[in-house]
Each structure stands twice: as structure tokens, then as C-alpha cells.
Amino acid sequence: MGMNRKFAWIVAFSLLITPGCLSDGEIDEFYGEDINPPIPVKEFVLIDEKGGDVTMSQFEGKVVVVAFLFTRCPDICPVVSANLAFIAQELGELHGTSVQIITVTVDPWTDNSTVLGNYADVRGLSWPHLTGDVEDLEPVWMNFDVGLATYDTDVDSDGVADGFDSCPDTPEGEEVDNNGCGKETQQPDGEVVTNHHPLDYWVDHTTGTIIVDKEMNQRVWWGDTDWNPELVLEDILSLVEEE
């Protein structure tokens, strides 16, 4: 390969993996999805895991990383929490001074302060986990474009909502475990799991993690399944350095 062709290939490859690519006349500033134009964050008052009031305005002047989850979520939410813990660790002294992470529940019917506190403690999470009344949370969900639905469908009528049910064809009348599997006919050999509480509704939410700049504008969106912690960190630091 000639030197000129090799150089051209390197330049083209660099444009693919770095922010700043031109698209429709606009500059792509971040590794995540740019929110353009930026969306102002509306003020809110919610309750943290310790029972204290938290407002969005108290974080003005910091870059704020906002994530939405619920504690009963069995799959992506724990992954997002682990990713945020990585971010907090990598930020070091910047976490809490120049950058603030907050988590907001999408299931206030279950996630009170105590439940959120237990969720955070078990995972060693050091940032506010927020809840509140539905009427206080709904404007926040709308402001951050959280698609939220609750439903209680239960095709096999075993008391475990379909979203939680690993065995949707449990025989009628059979007692089930937390996974919705029959204790007599659908257990692995030698294993019986008790059902500690009814999982009688499911929450389905479509959202991501949003990075808010120091002026309280939503600037970057990362889909929950698209997370690259190192690149999320780069986007956060880019906003920290922004004047």
C-alpha cells in the first residue's frame, strides 16, 4: 500500500471513531447521541434514599448524570448501576464536586426510600437514588422523555406478572416461586425456591442515561444497551471542561 493511500485510510478510520463528524451541517460533539438543540431540565423536588428532599437546582454548576431504573428490574438496571459505579470511581475527586450522578426510579409504587437505600447499600452506590409521589415523578419522566408503561398481564394466572415470569405455562393451581415456575413440576433437580412477595405488576421503561451540562441543559443521551463506560466518561469530562 502506498504512503498516500495508507494515510488516507488512517484519516478515514479516525473520522469514524472520534466525535466531531459532520452530519447534515451539524457537528457531532459527543460519543453518545447529541441532544440538539439542548433540552432545559425543569426543576423538581424528589426524595432520596435517606428521606431528604433533593432538587435539580442544587446541582447547578455541575455536570449531572441522570439515570432511570427500578429496583425489581432483573436485567439492564443492575448493569447500568454497575456502569455508573465505574464512572464514579474513575471520576475520583470530581465525583460530587464537578460531577453529580443521580438515579430516579420509574417504579414509585415499590421503590420508596427504604427500598432504594437497600438497593444502593448492597451495591455500594454513593449517589442519590430518588423517588416521590407519582404526580411529582411524572413531570420528570416527561422532561427526560422516559417511555413508561405498567401492566399486570399474567397469562398462566400464577400471580407473577408476565414480565417477571420465567415459566409462562405453569400448570393451573400449582404454587410458584419468585420466577413464576411451579414448585412441583418446573424446578431444577433438587432446588425449590420460595415466593417471598407477589410480583403482580411489571414496569416497562424505554430510556437511557442523560448527561446534563452545568447550565442545566440535557446534552447527551446514552441508550441503556449502548453503554460504553469509557466513552460515557469522555463525554462527561468534555462537559466538565466546557466553559
Stockholm file with secondary structure:
# STOCKHOLM 1.0

chainA/1-243         MGMNRKFAWIVAFSLLITPGCLSDGEIDEFYGEDINPPIPVKEFVLIDEKGGDVTMSQFEGKVVVVAFLFTRCPDICPVVSANLAFIAQELGELHGTSVQIITVTVDPWTDNSTVLGNYADVRGLSWPHLTGDVEDLEPVWMNFDVGLATYDTDVDSDGVADGFDSCPDTPEGEEVDNNGCGKETQQPDGEVVTNHHPLDYWVDHTTGTIIVDKEMNQRVWWGDTDWNPELVLEDILSLVEEE
#=GR chainA/1-243 SS CCHHHHHHHHHHHHHHHSSCCEETTEECCSSSEEEEEEEECCCCEEECTTSCEEESGGGTTSEEEEEEECTTCCSHHHHHHHHHHHHHHHHGGGBTTTEEEEEEESCTTTCCHHHHHHHHHHHTCCSCEEBCCHHHHHHHHHHTTCEEEEECCCTTCSSSCTTTCSCTTCCTTCCBCTTSCBTTTSSCTTCCCCCCSCCCCEEEEECEEEEECTTSEEEEEEETTSCCHHHHHHHHHHHHHCC
#=GC SS_cons         CCHHHHHHHHHHHHHHHSSCCEETTEECCSSSEEEEEEEECCCCEEECTTSCEEESGGGTTSEEEEEEECTTCCSHHHHHHHHHHHHHHHHGGGBTTTEEEEEEESCTTTCCHHHHHHHHHHHTCCSCEEBCCHHHHHHHHHHTTCEEEEECCCTTCSSSCTTTCSCTTCCTTCCBCTTSCBTTTSSCTTCCCCCCSCCCCEEEEECEEEEECTTSEEEEEEETTSCCHHHHHHHHHHHHHCC
//
